[in-house]
Amino acid sequence: MSATAGGHTGARFGTVEGDFRDGGDEKAADDAWADELIERARARTAGDTPGPVAGQAPPSPAAGTSQGIPDTPVAVPAAPAAPEEPLERRPPLVTFEDLHGSSGAFPALPAEQTPEAVPEFTQQVPAGPPAQNQPDPMRQVDLGIPGPAISIRKAAVEWGSVIVGALVMALLVKAYLFQAFYIPSPSMEPTLGNGDRIIVNKLSYRLHQVNRGDVVVFEAPPGAVNGVEDLIKRVIALPGETISAEAGRLRIDGGLLLEPYLVAQDLTSGFTLPPGCLNPSGTADTCLVPPGHVFVLGDNRTNSKDGRFFGPIPEDSILGRAFLRVWPLGDIGRL
């Protein structure tokens, strides 16, 4: 058993060694086969298909072993080359020469042109009238700006209108609404002093009747005060009332009259039948006020020429009611 096994083993190793000894020829065959592939690749690139290398037969496959497994590498012959397909060629590129028909150089830039000088505008007188459809560029346009003379005239007209309007307004106000008066005497002290200025409302007695205690401005009766046209006094008695003085105090229809605007209540001196009074009995220090008249007295009873001298006054002679003192500034206020 051992001899047989050793002989068989030796036969196998002998075969392997023989294979290694024959390996040089097989390597040469492999190199020839690689060269043939390289040549075929070069020929395909060049467009030719070379035949087999001269003087060299294609290698044949080696015989296998009893088990069918080759002991040595076998060179596989190259498969027959497939018919080559024509190479797909790309379309040629379009060049600058194809477009412009030149050598390919860029065209020269155009020469720089000097700008033409702008002609100066000069006024020209047209030989004839301009065409109707063509506007005249030299025609002056009126922008509506007034000249100096027009401005002065316009300002004069405007100021004149303002002044005239103010005068008309003042006259209307003075005639129908309000009027200023100057106090020239101390007859109304302490209510009004000498030199005071007041505003009289002329519309009051067109709206209501005269009231007791009102300070009124009226036209002076004939011969009452020399050189004075208007007087200012306080209304004491109304139409139809009887006024009398007793012990320096006033009585209206027998009742005592309270007068807080006086310095003292017993400073009124008596009077004897002033003109214009209705006094059929002839009693002294008594006056019956006729219809349409009022009896007025000054607040300064010791220094006032009033109804005790010239009698009752007509209501239609009253210019208005004094309601506001405007001078002096420190005494501005209602009356």
NUVEXKOL-84805 format. One record per atom (N, C-alpha, C): x, y, z; residue in three letters. Coordinates in steps of 0.05 Angstrom, whole numbers, plus 5000, padded with zeros to 4 digits. Layout:
BEGIN
XYZALA ...
This chain:
BEGIN
501749765000MET 500050005000MET 501750245000MET 503850255015SER 505550485016SER 507050524991SER 508050304978ALA 509550324953ALA 507750424932ALA 505250314931THR 503450394910THR 502750694913THR 502350764937ALA 501651044942ALA 503951224935ALA 506351144941GLY 508651304935GLY 509051334906GLY 508651104891GLY 509051114862GLY 507051294849GLY 504651274858HIS 502651444846HIS 503151734851HIS 504151784875THR 504752064882THR 507052164866THR 508951994862GLY 511252074846GLY 510452124818GLY 508651954807ALA 507752004780ALA 506452274778ALA 504852344798ARG 503452614797ARG 505452834798ARG 507452824816PHE 509353034818PHE 511053044794PHE 511552804781GLY 513052814756GLY 511552954735GLY 508952914734THR 507353054714THR 507353354719THR 507153434743VAL 507153724749VAL 509753854742VAL 511953704749GLU 514553814742GLU 514753834712GLU 513753624697GLY 513853644668GLY 512253874658GLY 510053934671ASP 508454174663ASP 510054424667ASP 511554454689PHE 513154694694PHE 515354714674PHE 516354484665ARG 518554504645ARG 517454604619ARG 515054524612ASP 513854614586ASP 512554894589ASP 512755024610GLY 511355284614GLY 512555504597GLY 515055494588GLY 516255714572GLY 514855734546GLY 514255504533ASP 512855514507ASP 510155634509ASP 508755574530GLU 506055684533GLU 506155984538GLU 508056084553LYS 508356374557LYS 508856524532LYS 510456394514ALA 510956514488ALA 508456534472ALA 506756324474ALA 504256324460ALA 502456544470ALA 502456584496ASP 500756794508ASP 501657074498ASP 504257114496ASP 505257374487ASP 504557424458ASP 504657204442ALA 503957244414ALA 500957304411ALA 499457174428TRP 496557234427TRP 495957524435TRP 497357634456ALA 496957914464ALA 497858104442ALA 500058034429ASP 500958204407ASP 498958214385ASP 497857974379GLU 495857964358GLU 493458144365GLU 492558144391LEU 490358324399LEU 491058614395LEU 493458684402ILE 494358964399ILE 494359044370ILE 495358864353GLU 495358924324GLU 492558954313GLU 490758774322ARG 488058804313ARG 486759074322ARG 487459154347ALA 486359414356ALA 487459644340ALA 490059624333ARG 491159844317ARG 490059844289ARG 489659594278ALA 488459584252ALA 485659684252ALA 484059624273ARG 481359724274ARG 481260024276ARG 483160134291THR 483360434293THR 483960554266THR 485860414251ALA 486660514225ALA 484660444203ALA 482760264208GLY 480760194188GLY 481459934173GLY 483559794181ASP 484259544168ASP 483959324187ASP 483459084177THR 483158844194THR 485458654187THR 487558634203PRO 489858464196PRO 489158164199PRO 490558004185GLY 490257714188GLY 491957604210GLY 492157344211PRO 493857224232PRO 496757304228PRO 498157314250VAL 500957384249VAL 502457174233VAL 504157264215ALA 505657084197ALA 507556914213ALA 507656644204GLY 509556464217GLY 508656364244GLY 506156414252GLN 505256334278GLN 502456224275GLN 502155974283ALA 499555844282ALA 498055914307ALA 495555914304PRO 493955974328PRO 494255754348PRO 494555814372PRO 494955604392PRO 492455434395PRO 493055174401SER 490754984404SER 490454934434SER 488154884442PRO 487754824471PRO 489154574479PRO 490354574502ALA 491754334513ALA 489754124523ALA 490653874522ALA 488953654531ALA 488653664561ALA 486253594570GLY 485753594599GLY 486553344612GLY 486253334638THR 486853094654THR 484552914654THR 484852704667SER 482752504668SER 480252614681SER 480552814698GLN 478252934710GLN 477053154693GLN 478353234670GLY 477353444653GLY 478153714661GLY 479953754681ILE 480954014690ILE 483654054679ILE 484254254662PRO 486954284650PRO 488954344672PRO 491354214668ASP 493454274687ASP 494954524680ASP 494854614654THR 496354854646THR 494455054633THR 495055314634PRO 493355514621PRO 493255474592PRO 490855504580VAL 490455464552VAL 489955734539VAL 491255794517ALA 490856044502ALA 488356024486ALA 486456214491VAL 483956214476VAL 484256384451VAL 483856264428PRO 484156424403PRO 482056644402PRO 482856864390ALA 481057094387ALA 478757024369ALA 476357124376ALA 474057074360ALA 474257234335ALA 473057134314PRO 473157284288PRO 471957564292PRO 473357754281ALA 472458044284ALA 469858084270ALA 468058224284ALA 465458294273ALA 465758514253ALA 464058524234PRO 464258734213PRO 463959004227PRO 465859174221GLU 465959434234GLU 463759614222GLU 462459774241GLU 460459964232GLU 461860234227GLU 460960374208PRO 462360634202PRO 462060814225PRO 464160964232LEU 464261144254LEU 462361384249LEU 460861454270GLU 459061684267GLU 460661944270GLU 460562104250ARG 462162354249ARG 460362584257ARG 461462764274ARG 459963004282ARG 459963214261ARG 457863374260PRO 457863584239PRO 460063784245PRO 461163894224PRO 463364084228PRO 462364344242PRO 464064474257LEU 463464724271LEU 463264954251LEU 461465134257VAL 461165374240VAL 463165584250VAL 464865674233THR 466965864240THR 466266144232THR 467866334242PHE 467466614235PHE 467866654205PHE 469566494193GLU 470166524165GLU 467666434148GLU 466266224158ASP 463866144144ASP 461766364144ASP 461666514166LEU 459566714168LEU 460266974153LEU 462767064155HIS 463567314143HIS 465267294118HIS 466167054113GLY 467767014089GLY 470367154090GLY 471567184113SER 474167304116SER 476067114128SER 478367214135SER 480367034146SER 479966974175SER 477867094187GLY 477367034215GLY 478067264233GLY 479167474223ALA 479867704240ALA 477267864246ALA 477167984269PHE 474868144276PHE 474768384258PHE 472368474250PRO 472168704233PRO 473068954248PRO 474269134233ALA 475269384245ALA 472869554254ALA 473269694277LEU 471269874287LEU 470970114268LEU 468470214266PRO 468170454249PRO 469670694260PRO 470470854242ALA 472071084250ALA 470271274267ALA 471371384288GLU 469971574306GLU 469171824290GLU 466671884292GLN 465672124278GLN 465472354297GLN 466272584288THR 466172824304THR 463272934303THR 462072984326PRO 459273084326PRO 459173354313PRO 456973394299GLU 456673644285GLU 455973864306GLU 456874094301ALA 456374324319ALA 453474404317ALA 452274454341VAL 449474534341VAL 449274824333VAL 447674884313PRO 447475164304PRO 446275334325PRO 447375574328GLU 446275764348GLU 443675874338GLU 441875924358PHE 439176024352PHE 439376324348PHE 438576404326THR 438476694320THR 435676764311THR 434876994320GLN 432177094314GLN 432077184285GLN 430277084271GLN 429977164243GLN 427177264239GLN 427077484225VAL 424477604219VAL 423377464195VAL 421077334197PRO 419977194173PRO 419277394151PRO 419777304127ALA 419177484104ALA 416177534101ALA 414577344107GLY 411777374104GLY 410277264129GLY 407777284129PRO 406277174152PRO 406576874154PRO 406876764178PRO 407176474181PRO 404776324171PRO 405376084164ALA 403175914154ALA 401075864176ALA 398675834169GLN 396575804188GLN 396875544204GLN 397675334190ASN 397875074203ASN 400575034218ASN 402475224214GLN 405075194226GLN 405475404247GLN 405875324273PRO 406075524294PRO 408675674292PRO 408575934300ASP 410876104299ASP 412476064324ASP 414975954322PRO 416575914346PRO 417376164361PRO 417376394347MET 418176644359MET 415876804371MET 413476694370ARG 411176844380ARG 411276854410ARG 410877084422GLN 410877124451GLN 408177034462GLN 408376894485VAL 406076794498VAL 405476954524VAL 403077044527ASP 402277194550ASP 401777004574ASP 403477014594LEU 403176834617LEU 401376954639LEU 400177184634GLY 398377304653GLY 399677434677GLY 402277494675ILE 403677624697ILE 403277924694ILE 402078064714PRO 401578344711PRO 404078514713PRO 404078724698GLY 406378904699GLY 406179094723GLY 408179264727PRO 408179444751PRO 405779624751PRO 405079744728ALA 402779934727ALA 400179784734ALA 399879554723ILE 397479394729ILE 397379324759ILE 399679244770SER 399679174799SER 398979414816SER 399979644810ILE 399379884826ILE 396379954824ILE 395379944799ARG 392580004795ARG 390779794810ARG 391579544808LYS 389979334821LYS 390079374851LYS 392379434863ALA 392579484891ALA 390979724900ALA 390979934884ALA 389380174890ALA 386380104890ALA 385579954871VAL 382779874869VAL 381979704894VAL 383679514901GLU 383079344923GLU 382979494949GLU 384979664954TRP 384979824979TRP 382680024979TRP 382080144956GLY 379780324955GLY 377180184962GLY 376879934951SER 374479784957SER 374279724987SER 376579654999VAL 376579585028VAL 375779835044VAL 376980065037ILE 376480305053ILE 373580395050ILE 372580395025VAL 369780465020VAL 367880275035VAL 368480015033GLY 366779825047GLY 366779865077GLY 369179925088ALA 369379975117ALA 367780225125ALA 367980435108LEU 366380685114LEU 363380625113LEU 362580485093VAL 359680425091VAL 358780255114VAL 360380065122MET 359679895145MET 359580055170MET 361480245173ALA 361480405197ALA 359080585199ALA 358280705176LEU 355980875175LEU 353380715182LEU 353180475170LEU 350880305176LEU 350780225205LEU 353080155216VAL 353180075244VAL 352480315262VAL 353580545255LYS 353080785271LYS 350080875270LYS 348980845246ALA 346180935243ALA 344180745255ALA 344680485254TYR 342680295262TYR 343380105285TYR 345980085291LEU 346779885311LEU 348080015335LEU 350580115332PHE 352080205355PHE 353280485348PHE 353880635369GLN 355180895366GLN 356680955392GLN 358981075388ALA 360681145411ALA 360081435419ALA 360181495445PHE 359681765456PHE 361881825476PHE 362282085479TYR 364182195498TYR 362682345520TYR 363482295545ILE 362182425568ILE 363682685574ILE 362382915570PRO 363783165573PRO 363383295601PRO 361883175619SER 361383305645SER 361183095667SER 361283175692PRO 361182985715PRO 358282935725PRO 356282985708SER 353482965717SER 352682675723SER 354282475713MET 353482195717MET 355382055737MET 356982215752GLU 358682085772GLU 356981975795GLU 357681755807PRO 360181595803PRO 359981385781PRO 357681365767THR 357381155747THR 359281205723THR 359281455713LEU 360881535690LEU 362381785698LEU 364881805692GLY 366582035698GLY 366882205674GLY 367982455679ASN 368482645658ASN 370782535640ASN 370182505614GLY 372182405595GLY 371882115588GLY 369981975600ASP 369581695594ASP 368381665566ASP 368781435554ARG 367581375528ARG 365781125530ARG 363481135518ILE 361580925520ILE 360580835493ILE 359380605491ILE 358080505467ILE 355080485472ILE 353580595454VAL 350580605456VAL 349380415436VAL 347580245446ASN 346180055429ASN 343580195419ASN 343480245393LYS 341180375381LYS 338880185374LYS 339479935375LEU 337479735367LEU 335679655390LEU 336479715415SER 335079615438SER 332079695438SER 331479955435TYR 328780045438TYR 327080005413TYR 328279875393ARG 326679775371ARG 325679495377ARG 326779375397LEU 326079105405LEU 324379095430LEU 324779285448HIS 323179285473HIS 322779575482HIS 321179615503GLN 320579875514GLN 322879975533GLN 322780225538VAL 324780345557VAL 324180245585VAL 326280175599ASN 325980065626ASN 327080265647ASN 325880245671ARG 326880415693ARG 329780335700ARG 331480525704GLY 334280475711GLY 336080475687GLY 335080475662ASP 336880485638ASP 338280755636ASP 340880745629VAL 342380985623VAL 342181035593VAL 340881265586VAL 340181315558VAL 341581565548VAL 342081575522VAL 342981815508VAL 340681925492VAL 340082175494PHE 337782295480PHE 338582575470PHE 336882675453GLU 337282945442GLU 336483145463GLU 338283335467ALA 337783535488ALA 335383705481ALA 333483755500PRO 331183925494PRO 332084215488PRO 330484355473PRO 331284625466PRO 331884795491PRO 334184925491GLY 334985105513GLY 335784955538GLY 336084695538ALA 336784545563ALA 339684605571ALA 341584565553VAL 344384615558VAL 345484755534VAL 346784975538ASN 347885125515ASN 350184975502ASN 349984945475GLY 352184835460GLY 352384525461GLY 350484395473VAL 350584105476VAL 348183985460VAL 348783795443GLU 346683675426GLU 345483435440GLU 347083265452ASP 346183015464ASP 346883015494ASP 345082895509LEU 345482865538LEU 345282575546LEU 346382505568ILE 346282225579ILE 345282245608ILE 342982105614LYS 341782105640LYS 340681825646LYS 339581785670ARG 338381535678ARG 335281565679ARG 333881365669VAL 330981365669VAL 329981305697VAL 328281485708ILE 327281455735ILE 324281375735ILE 322681515719ALA 319781465719ALA 318881415690ALA 316881235686LEU 315881155660LEU 313281305654LEU 312281275630PRO 309781415623PRO 307481345642PRO 305981555651GLY 303681525669GLY 304281505698GLY 306881505705GLU 307681485733GLU 307981765746GLU 307481775772THR 307882035787THR 310382015803THR 312282215799ILE 314782225813ILE 314782465831ILE 315782425855SER 315882635875SER 318382605892SER 319182825904ALA 321582825922ALA 320682895950ALA 321782735970GLU 321082785998GLU 323582716015GLU 324482926029ALA 326782896047ALA 329182796032ALA 329582896007GLY 331882815992GLY 331782545979GLY 329382415981ARG 329082155968ARG 326682165949ARG 326781985930LEU 324781985909LEU 322681775915LEU 320181845907ARG 317981655909ARG 316581635881ARG 315881385874ILE 314481335849ILE 311781235856ILE 309681395849ASP 306981335856ASP 306681285886ASP 308181435901GLY 308081415931GLY 309981215942GLY 311181035926GLY 312980845937GLY 315880945936GLY 317480865956LEU 320280955958LEU 321880805937LEU 323580965922LEU 325280855901LEU 328080795912LEU 329080555910LEU 331780485919LEU 333680535895LEU 335880675901GLU 337780755881GLU 340680685890GLU 341480435885PRO 344180345895PRO 346480475880PRO 345980605857TYR 348080725841TYR 348880995851TYR 347481105872LEU 348081365883LEU 350181345906LEU 351481565911VAL 353381565933VAL 351781565959VAL 349581705960ALA 347781715983ALA 344881725973ALA 343081615989GLN 340281585980GLN 338681845984GLN 339582045999ASP 337982276006ASP 339182535995ASP 340282525971LEU 341582755959LEU 339882885938LEU 337482795933THR 335782905912THR 334183145922THR 334783365910SER 333283615918SER 330583615905SER 328683765916GLY 325983775906GLY 325683945880GLY 323483925867PHE 322984085843PHE 320084175843PHE 319584395831THR 316884505831THR 315884535803THR 313984365797LEU 312584365771LEU 314384425747LEU 316184225739PRO 317784265716PRO 315984275691PRO 316984395669PRO 315384415644PRO 314784135633PRO 312484095622GLY 311683845609GLY 310283655628GLY 310183705654CYS 308883515672CYS 305883565673CYS 304383345677LEU 301483365680LEU 300883365710LEU 300183595721ASN 299683625750ASN 297283805754ASN 294983695751PRO 292583865753PRO 292183985781PRO 293183845801SER 292783945828SER 294684165835SER 296884185821GLY 298884395826GLY 300484345850GLY 300784085858THR 302384025882THR 305384045875THR 306884175893ALA 309784205889ALA 311183945892ALA 313583935881ASP 315383705882ASP 313983455871ASP 312183485853THR 310783255841THR 310483305811THR 310783075795CYS 310483095766CYS 309282835756CYS 307082865741LEU 305782635728LEU 306882625699LEU 308282395693VAL 309582365667VAL 307382315646VAL 307382475625PRO 305382435604PRO 305882185588PRO 303982085572PRO 304481845555PRO 306581915534PRO 308081705528GLY 310281735508GLY 312681895517GLY 312881935544HIS 315082085555HIS 316281925579HIS 318681995586VAL 319981875610VAL 321382105625VAL 321782065651PHE 323082265668PHE 325882165674PHE 327882335669VAL 330682255672VAL 332082445692VAL 334082325707LEU 335682475725LEU 338582385723LEU 340482555730GLY 343282485731GLY 343982355757GLY 346082175757ASP 346882035782ASP 348182235802ASP 349382445792ASN 350582645810ASN 348382855815ASN 346682805835ARG 344282965838ARG 344883255847ARG 347083295859THR 347883575867THR 349183725845THR 349883595822ASN 351183735800ASN 350283625774ASN 347683635769SER 346583535744SER 344183705736SER 344083785711LYS 341783935700LYS 340183735685LYS 337883645696ASP 336383415685ASP 333383485685ASP 331783265688GLY 328883305685GLY 327683495705GLY 329083555728ARG 327983745747ARG 327984035736ARG 329484065713PHE 329584335701PHE 327984345674PHE 328384125657PHE 327084135631PHE 324683945628PHE 323983795649GLY 321583625649GLY 321983355635GLY 319783215631PRO 319882955617PRO 320882985588PRO 322082765577ILE 323082775550ILE 321482575533ILE 321082625507PRO 319682435490PRO 321382175486PRO 319981955485GLU 321381705481GLU 322781695453GLU 321581825433ASP 322781815407ASP 325181995404ASP 325882145425SER 328282305425SER 330682145436SER 330181905446ILE 332381735457ILE 333881605433ILE 336481645433LEU 338181525412LEU 338881235417LEU 339181165442GLY 339880885448GLY 340580855477GLY 341180605484ARG 341780535512ARG 344880495514ARG 345980635534ALA 348880595539ALA 349280335554ALA 350880155542PHE 351179885554PHE 354079815559PHE 355979965548LEU 358779875551LEU 360580125553LEU 362380125574ARG 364380325576ARG 366980205565ARG 368280345546VAL 370680245533VAL 373080415540VAL 372780635554TRP 374980795563TRP 374280935589TRP 376280935607PRO 378980835606PRO 379180535607PRO 381580435598LEU 381880145595LEU 381479995622LEU 382280125644GLY 381979985669GLY 379179965679GLY 377280115667ASP 374480105675ASP 372679995654ASP 373679835635ILE 372079715614ILE 369979525627ILE 367479565619GLY 365479375630GLY 362679465622GLY 360779305629ARG 357979365623ARG 356879565643ARG 354879715633LEU 353579915650LEU 350879805660LEU 
